[in-house]
Amino acid sequence: MQYPCFLDRAGLVDLAIHRYFAAVDRKDLAATLACFHEEALFTIQTSFTTHAGKAAIERMFVDFFGAWETIVHKDFVTTVDAAHGRIAASFEAVLTAADGSVTRLFNTNFWRIRGERFQEVHVYMSGANVLV
């Protein structure tokens, strides 16, 4: 299904990278959730897991934020389809546990935008699913 998107190329990059990932890295739950529609879908394609609706996505992020001391997403490479409200980004995620151990993932996310927020997120993760 195609949704109307009210963001141009710069707005799509801003939403995905500067608002969403910046909020995740700060562990700012309210700002992270503000990027999603109420009935959004968040699917981790590589583990066949879907979180449906904002409440399920919130629970996922509460668990994710609690599991790691620090979260860093970096080295983004984006592809944008502004005409259809889509953006993809490949990046490195560096997750540090309380004991100092580090997990590095090389992931790709695909977003479908509805209006000015995420309607669908599809994640391809290089390792074990950390978004359970």
Secondary structure, 3 states (H helix, E strand, C coil): CCCCECCCHHHHHHHHHHHHHHHHHHCCHHHHHCCEEEEEEEEEHHHCEEEECHHHHHHHHHHHHHHCCEEEEEEEEEEEEHHHCEEEEEEEEEEECCCCCEEEEEEEEEEEEEECEEEEEEEECCCCCCCC
